[in-house]
Amino acid sequence: MNQRQALRHAPAAGASLSVELGPSTKGLSLQLQSTLLPEIRNQLIKLSDLLQEPQPVLKLVKEIKSVLIEASLQLQLRCTSLTGCPNEQQYLPLEVNNQQTVTLKSTNIRVMKFRLRNLFKFLHNACTACDRCCDYTQNLMYLAGDRDARKQIDSAKLDAVNSTSAALKTLDSIVDMLKGSAIDLVQSRWLSHIGRIDNTLEELLSLYDPSTQGRHERTHPLRAPVINLAETLIPVIKLARLFFRKLLKLGLNTKWLLFEKMCSAERLAFSPLSAEPQLKELLVYLKPYLESSDAPAPLHWGDFNRIVNNLKADFGSALCYVVRYLILLNGPSDQVHLVNWLYIWDKELSLAIDKLLKAFALFRNNINRGH
């Protein structure tokens, strides 16, 4: 189903989705969020504060280290039940809100496993560094004034501080994955993607600005036609940015089940994200002509055409997923508005891409005619 067919077959207003969740998996997730992970976090904060002191109390450092080791073992046992499943494309468990309804946390198990492995590694490194710090400090009592011993203590403290900080960041990211919904994951990636598209647009505009011509002793003879080509690329970039901004402003009901299959969340989160690298690649084609008098390598129509068509196809795929999954997360009146908006946006993007391809064809003809 292409994007136009998807828009015509959008879900009826008021449609809803249902979800079932095994009690054991849900309970395990709640246990991690409410007790074990907060306890580890509190101990890490205590350890971090303690290590900042000029002369940390070794007894307290050892006590915190013992608590972290025990908590880490408990976490490993529970996470084996949570992620130790043969199917890598499963849902992670959910939290329960005040109304006792279920919020789905759908994400890739492999991502969670990766973060858990990092957390265990950082916890181990922090505990090992604490041991070294305690040993060196005790030895310093018998080696008064030994500079090497003091350096070893400082090095061990720094390692412990860095590992503790890394463990805290990783733990927070794990909690976010457990507590959030699939749409939270998608929207956070979209938000960062907007920033990268903005950077691409700013770079293009800075090259396109007539004032930049004075930065070089001689401008490229094709600068003027390339500027005309850049003018047709700017609307494509702005429409790409508008796609993400529009979706981020939607009043989505994140308490609903968003995706029926894991691949849907991943594809919706990642498929349009290739837009920015492709826009960047188009900018790379134009940049030498805009900022240098040196003749760049000739442009190949096939490469340019491939990039633009891939860009169009990626947004077409993303549009299908938006229509299939995200429209249901809006109220009935908003569903109609979103369908109409996406239909108009799709037409505008197609027109902008057609103009871009025609402008490039004209630019290529200028090159073939010897400028």
C-alpha positions as CSV (number, residue, x, y, z in Angstrom):
1,M,0.0,0.0,0.0
2,N,1.5,3.3,-1.0
3,Q,1.0,6.6,0.9
4,R,-2.0,7.8,-1.2
5,Q,-3.8,4.5,-0.8
6,A,-3.0,4.6,2.9
7,L,-4.6,8.1,3.2
8,R,-7.7,6.9,1.4
9,H,-8.0,3.9,3.7
10,A,-7.2,5.7,7.0
11,P,-9.0,4.3,10.1
12,A,-12.4,5.5,10.9
13,A,-12.7,8.2,13.5
14,G,-13.0,6.8,17.0
15,A,-11.3,3.6,16.2
16,S,-9.3,2.1,19.1
17,L,-6.8,-0.6,19.9
18,S,-6.7,-3.1,22.7
19,V,-3.8,-4.7,24.6
20,E,-3.2,-7.8,26.7
21,L,-0.2,-8.2,29.0
22,G,0.9,-11.1,31.1
23,P,0.8,-10.2,34.8
24,S,4.2,-11.7,35.7
25,T,6.1,-9.6,33.1
26,K,4.2,-6.4,34.1
27,G,4.8,-7.0,37.7
28,L,8.5,-7.5,37.2
29,S,8.8,-4.3,35.3
30,L,7.0,-2.5,38.1
31,Q,9.3,-4.0,40.7
32,L,12.3,-2.8,38.8
33,Q,10.9,0.7,38.5
34,S,9.7,1.1,42.0
35,T,12.4,-0.6,44.1
36,L,15.5,-2.1,42.7
37,L,16.6,0.5,40.1
38,P,15.8,3.5,42.4
39,E,17.8,1.8,45.2
40,I,20.8,1.4,42.9
41,R,20.4,5.0,41.8
42,N,20.4,6.2,45.4
43,Q,23.5,4.3,46.2
44,L,25.3,5.6,43.1
45,I,24.5,9.1,44.1
46,K,25.7,8.6,47.6
47,L,28.9,7.1,46.3
48,S,29.4,9.9,43.8
49,D,29.0,12.5,46.6
50,L,31.3,10.6,48.9
51,L,34.1,10.3,46.3
52,Q,34.0,14.1,45.8
53,E,35.2,14.6,49.3
54,P,39.0,15.2,49.8
55,Q,39.2,12.2,52.2
56,P,36.2,9.9,51.8
57,V,35.4,7.7,54.7
58,L,36.6,4.3,53.6
59,K,34.0,2.4,55.8
60,L,31.1,4.2,54.0
61,V,32.7,3.5,50.6
62,K,32.9,-0.2,51.4
63,E,29.4,-0.3,52.7
64,I,28.0,1.3,49.5
65,K,30.1,-1.0,47.4
66,S,28.7,-4.0,49.1
67,V,25.1,-2.8,48.6
68,L,25.8,-2.1,44.9
69,I,27.2,-5.6,44.4
70,E,24.2,-7.2,46.0
71,A,21.8,-5.0,44.1
72,S,23.6,-5.8,40.9
73,L,23.2,-9.5,41.4
74,Q,19.5,-9.1,42.1
75,L,19.1,-7.0,39.0
76,Q,20.9,-9.6,36.9
77,L,18.5,-12.3,38.1
78,R,15.5,-10.3,37.4
79,C,16.7,-9.1,34.0
80,T,17.3,-12.6,32.9
81,S,13.6,-13.2,33.3
82,L,12.9,-9.9,31.6
83,T,15.1,-10.1,28.5
84,G,16.3,-13.7,28.4
85,C,13.7,-14.7,25.8
86,P,14.6,-16.4,22.5
87,N,12.5,-14.0,20.4
88,E,14.5,-10.7,20.0
89,Q,11.4,-8.9,18.6
90,Q,9.2,-8.9,21.7
91,Y,7.5,-6.2,23.7
92,L,9.1,-5.0,26.9
93,P,6.7,-4.8,29.9
94,L,4.6,-1.8,31.0
95,E,3.8,0.3,33.9
96,V,0.4,0.8,35.4
97,N,-0.9,4.4,35.9
98,N,-3.3,5.6,38.6
99,Q,-6.4,4.4,36.8
100,Q,-4.9,0.9,36.7
101,T,-4.7,0.9,32.9
102,V,-1.8,-0.4,31.0
103,T,0.8,1.6,29.2
104,L,2.7,-0.4,26.6
105,K,6.5,-0.1,26.5
106,S,7.3,-1.5,23.1
107,T,11.0,-1.4,22.1
108,N,13.7,-3.7,20.9
109,I,14.9,-6.2,23.5
110,R,18.4,-6.0,22.1
111,V,18.6,-2.3,23.0
112,M,17.6,-3.1,26.5
113,K,20.1,-5.9,26.7
114,F,22.8,-3.6,25.5
115,R,22.1,-1.0,28.1
116,L,21.9,-3.5,30.8
117,R,25.3,-4.9,29.9
118,N,26.7,-1.4,30.0
119,L,25.1,-0.8,33.4
120,F,26.6,-4.0,34.8
121,K,30.0,-3.1,33.4
122,F,30.0,0.4,34.8
123,L,28.8,-0.9,38.2
124,H,31.6,-3.5,38.2
125,N,34.2,-0.8,37.2
126,A,33.0,1.5,40.0
127,C,33.2,-1.2,42.6
128,T,36.7,-2.3,41.4
129,A,37.9,1.3,41.5
130,C,36.5,1.7,45.0
131,D,38.5,-1.3,46.1
132,R,41.7,0.2,44.6
133,C,41.0,3.5,46.3
134,C,40.5,1.9,49.7
135,D,43.6,-0.3,49.3
136,Y,45.8,2.6,48.2
137,T,44.5,4.8,51.0
138,Q,45.2,2.2,53.6
139,N,48.7,1.6,52.2
140,L,49.4,5.3,52.3
141,M,49.3,5.1,56.1
142,Y,52.5,3.1,55.9
143,L,54.0,5.2,53.1
144,A,53.6,8.7,54.4
145,G,54.6,11.2,51.8
146,D,54.8,8.7,49.0
147,R,53.9,10.7,45.8
148,D,53.3,7.6,43.7
149,A,50.8,6.3,46.2
150,R,48.9,9.6,46.3
151,K,48.7,9.5,42.5
152,Q,47.3,6.0,42.6
153,I,44.6,7.1,45.0
154,D,43.7,10.1,42.8
155,S,43.6,7.9,39.7
156,A,41.4,5.3,41.4
157,K,39.0,8.0,42.7
158,L,38.7,9.4,39.2
159,D,38.0,6.0,37.7
160,A,35.3,5.4,40.4
161,V,33.7,8.8,39.8
162,N,33.6,8.4,36.0
163,S,32.2,4.8,36.3
164,T,29.6,6.0,38.8
165,S,28.5,8.8,36.5
166,A,28.3,6.5,33.5
167,A,26.3,4.0,35.5
168,L,23.8,6.7,36.5
169,K,23.3,7.9,33.0
170,T,22.8,4.3,31.7
171,L,20.4,3.5,34.6
172,D,18.3,6.6,33.8
173,S,18.1,5.5,30.2
174,I,16.9,2.1,31.2
175,V,14.2,3.6,33.5
176,D,13.1,5.8,30.6
177,M,12.7,2.8,28.4
178,L,10.6,0.9,31.0
179,K,8.4,3.9,31.8
180,G,7.8,5.4,28.5
181,S,5.6,4.3,25.6
182,A,6.7,3.4,22.1
183,I,5.6,6.9,20.9
184,D,8.0,8.5,23.4
185,L,10.8,6.6,21.8
186,V,9.7,7.6,18.3
187,Q,9.1,11.3,19.2
188,S,12.5,11.7,20.9
189,R,14.3,10.5,17.8
190,W,12.2,12.8,15.6
191,L,13.1,15.7,17.8
192,S,16.8,15.1,17.5
193,H,16.4,14.6,13.8
194,I,14.8,18.1,13.4
195,G,17.9,19.6,14.8
196,R,20.1,17.9,12.2
197,I,17.8,18.9,9.4
198,D,18.0,22.5,10.7
199,N,21.8,22.3,10.6
200,T,21.7,21.1,7.0
201,L,19.3,24.0,6.0
202,E,21.5,26.6,7.8
203,E,24.6,25.3,6.0
204,L,22.9,25.4,2.6
205,L,21.6,28.9,3.3
206,S,25.0,30.2,4.3
207,L,26.4,28.9,1.1
208,Y,23.5,30.2,-0.9
209,D,23.7,33.7,0.7
210,P,25.1,36.1,-1.9
211,S,27.4,37.6,0.7
212,T,29.3,34.4,0.9
213,Q,30.6,35.0,-2.6
214,G,33.0,37.6,-1.3
215,R,34.7,35.0,0.8
216,H,36.6,33.6,-2.1
217,E,39.0,35.3,-4.5
218,R,37.3,33.8,-7.5
219,T,33.9,32.1,-7.6
220,H,33.1,29.0,-9.6
221,P,31.6,29.8,-13.0
222,L,28.7,27.5,-12.2
223,R,27.8,29.3,-9.0
224,A,24.8,31.1,-10.4
225,P,23.1,28.0,-11.8
226,V,23.9,26.1,-8.7
227,I,22.2,28.7,-6.6
228,N,19.1,28.2,-8.8
229,L,19.4,24.5,-8.1
230,A,19.8,25.2,-4.3
231,E,16.6,27.3,-4.4
232,T,14.7,24.1,-5.4
233,L,16.4,22.0,-2.7
234,I,15.4,24.4,0.1
235,P,11.6,23.7,-0.1
236,V,12.4,19.9,0.1
237,I,14.4,20.4,3.2
238,K,11.7,22.6,4.8
239,L,8.9,20.1,4.0
240,A,11.0,17.3,5.5
241,R,11.4,19.3,8.7
242,L,7.7,20.2,8.7
243,F,6.8,16.5,8.6
244,F,8.5,15.9,11.9
245,R,7.4,19.1,13.5
246,K,3.8,18.4,12.7
247,L,3.8,15.0,14.2
248,L,5.6,16.2,17.4
249,K,2.8,18.7,18.0
250,L,0.0,16.2,17.8
251,G,-1.9,15.5,21.0
252,L,-1.2,11.8,20.9
253,N,-2.8,9.5,23.4
254,T,0.4,7.7,24.5
255,K,-1.6,5.4,26.9
256,W,-2.9,3.4,24.0
257,L,-1.2,0.4,22.4
258,L,0.7,2.0,19.5
259,F,2.1,-0.9,17.5
260,E,0.9,-4.4,17.0
261,K,4.3,-5.5,15.8
262,M,7.8,-4.5,16.9
263,C,9.0,-3.7,13.4
264,S,6.3,-1.0,13.1
265,A,7.8,1.0,16.0
266,E,11.3,0.6,14.7
267,R,10.4,1.5,11.1
268,L,8.4,4.5,12.1
269,A,11.2,5.7,14.3
270,F,14.0,5.1,11.8
271,S,12.7,5.0,8.3
272,P,12.2,8.8,7.8
273,L,15.5,9.4,9.7
274,S,17.4,8.6,6.6
275,A,16.1,11.8,5.1
276,E,18.7,14.0,6.8
277,P,21.7,12.0,5.5
278,Q,20.2,12.1,2.1
279,L,19.6,15.8,2.2
280,K,23.2,16.2,3.5
281,E,24.4,14.2,0.5
282,L,22.6,16.4,-1.9
283,L,24.3,19.4,-0.2
284,V,27.7,17.8,-0.7
285,Y,27.0,17.8,-4.4
286,L,26.4,21.5,-4.5
287,K,28.9,22.7,-1.9
288,P,32.0,22.8,-4.1
289,Y,30.3,24.9,-6.7
290,L,29.2,27.4,-4.0
291,E,32.4,27.9,-2.1
292,S,35.3,27.2,-4.4
293,S,36.6,28.2,-7.8
294,D,38.2,24.8,-8.2
295,A,36.3,22.5,-10.6
296,P,34.8,19.6,-8.5
297,A,34.2,16.1,-9.8
298,P,31.4,16.0,-12.3
299,L,27.9,15.2,-11.0
300,H,26.3,11.9,-12.1
301,W,22.7,12.1,-12.9
302,G,22.1,8.5,-11.7
303,D,23.5,9.2,-8.3
304,F,21.5,12.4,-7.8
305,N,18.4,10.7,-9.1
306,R,18.9,7.8,-6.8
307,I,19.3,10.0,-3.7
308,V,16.2,12.0,-4.4
309,N,14.1,8.9,-5.2
310,N,15.3,7.2,-2.0
311,L,14.3,10.3,-0.1
312,K,10.8,10.3,-1.6
313,A,10.4,6.5,-0.9
314,D,11.5,6.8,2.7
315,F,9.0,9.5,3.4
316,G,6.3,7.5,1.5
317,S,7.0,4.5,3.8
318,A,6.9,6.7,6.9
319,L,3.7,8.2,5.8
320,C,2.1,4.8,5.5
321,Y,3.1,4.0,9.1
322,V,1.8,7.3,10.3
323,V,-1.6,6.7,8.7
324,R,-1.8,3.2,9.9
325,Y,-0.7,3.7,13.5
326,L,-0.6,7.3,14.6
327,I,-4.0,8.5,13.4
328,L,-5.7,6.3,15.9
329,L,-3.9,8.1,18.7
330,N,-5.9,11.3,18.0
331,G,-9.4,12.3,18.7
332,P,-12.1,11.9,16.0
333,S,-11.9,15.5,14.7
334,D,-8.1,15.5,14.8
335,Q,-8.0,12.3,12.8
336,V,-9.8,14.0,9.9
337,H,-7.5,17.1,10.2
338,L,-4.4,14.9,10.2
339,V,-5.5,12.9,7.1
340,N,-6.2,16.1,5.2
341,W,-2.9,17.7,6.3
342,L,-0.9,14.6,5.3
343,Y,-2.6,14.5,1.9
344,I,-1.7,18.1,1.2
345,W,1.8,17.7,2.5
346,D,2.4,14.6,0.4
347,K,1.3,16.5,-2.8
348,E,3.6,19.5,-1.8
349,L,6.6,17.2,-1.3
350,S,6.0,15.5,-4.7
351,L,5.8,18.8,-6.4
352,A,9.0,20.1,-4.7
353,I,10.9,16.9,-5.6
354,D,9.7,17.2,-9.2
355,K,11.0,20.7,-9.4
356,L,14.3,19.7,-7.8
357,L,14.8,16.9,-10.4
358,K,13.9,19.3,-13.3
359,A,16.3,21.9,-11.9
360,F,19.1,19.4,-11.8
361,A,18.4,18.2,-15.3
362,L,18.8,21.8,-16.4
363,F,21.9,22.2,-14.4
364,R,23.3,19.0,-16.0
365,N,22.6,20.4,-19.5
366,N,24.5,23.5,-18.6
367,I,27.5,21.4,-17.7
368,N,27.2,19.3,-20.9
369,R,27.2,22.5,-22.9
370,G,30.4,23.6,-21.3
371,H,28.9,26.0,-18.8
